[in-house]
Amino acid sequence: MERQTAAMRELSRRAIPEPAVVSGDVTAPIEQARLERRRQAAATEAAALRRARAERAARKGQAADGAIGRAARASRLGRTA
């Protein structure tokens, strides 16, 4: 019986080899994928914030241009009237 058990264990070891010893610096593949997803999410969030800030600045610029244009027209009208 022990001989059969030893033979089965040997076959199992050949079929499913033990993973190599991983040093502490090397992360597991699932951790690497998780870190990459976090990096991509952070980059996407940063890009969205930059885009939103640029759009907000453009809207404020247009509003300021409109206010300046109205003020300039009003002052010209005031002079001619």
C-alpha positions in Angstrom: 0.0 0.0 0.0 2.8 2.4 0.8 4.4 1.7 -2.5 1.2 2.6 -4.3 0.9 5.8 -2.3 4.5 6.8 -3.1 4.0 6.0 -6.7 0.8 8.1 -6.8 2.5 11.0 -5.1 5.4 10.9 -7.6 2.9 10.9 -10.5 1.1 13.8 -9.0 4.4 15.7 -8.6 5.2 15.1 -12.2 1.7 16.1 -13.4 1.4 19.2 -11.2 4.9 20.6 -10.5 5.3 22.8 -7.4 5.7 26.5 -8.2 9.2 27.9 -7.9 10.0 29.6 -4.6 9.0 33.3 -5.0 11.1 35.9 -3.3 9.5 38.6 -1.3 10.1 41.3 -4.0 8.2 39.5 -6.7 4.5 39.9 -6.7 2.0 37.2 -7.7 0.5 37.6 -11.2 -2.9 38.4 -9.8 -1.3 41.2 -7.7 0.5 42.5 -10.8 -2.8 42.6 -12.7 -4.5 44.3 -9.8 -1.8 47.0 -9.6 -2.0 47.6 -13.3 -5.8 48.1 -13.1 -5.3 50.5 -10.3 -2.7 52.4 -12.3 -5.0 52.6 -15.3 -7.9 53.7 -13.2 -5.8 56.5 -11.6 -4.6 57.6 -15.0 -8.2 57.6 -16.3 -9.4 59.6 -13.3 -6.5 62.1 -13.7 -7.3 62.6 -17.4 -11.0 63.1 -16.6 -10.2 65.7 -14.0 -7.9 67.6 -16.4 -10.6 67.5 -19.1 -13.3 68.7 -16.7 -11.1 71.5 -15.4 -10.3 72.6 -19.0 -14.0 72.5 -19.9 -14.8 74.6 -16.8 -12.1 77.1 -17.6 -13.3 77.3 -21.2 -16.9 78.0 -20.0 -15.7 80.7 -17.6 -13.6 82.2 -20.4 -16.6 82.3 -22.6 -18.8 83.8 -19.9 -16.1 86.4 -19.2 -15.8 87.2 -22.9 -19.6 87.6 -23.0 -19.6 89.9 -20.0 -16.7 92.0 -21.4 -18.4 92.2 -24.7 -21.7 93.4 -23.1 -19.8 95.9 -21.0 -17.9 97.3 -24.0 -21.2 97.6 -26.0 -22.9 99.3 -23.1 -20.1 101.8 -22.7 -20.1 102.5 -26.4 -23.8 103.0 -26.3 -23.5 105.3 -23.3 -21.0 107.5 -25.1 -23.0 107.8 -28.3 -26.4 108.4 -26.6 
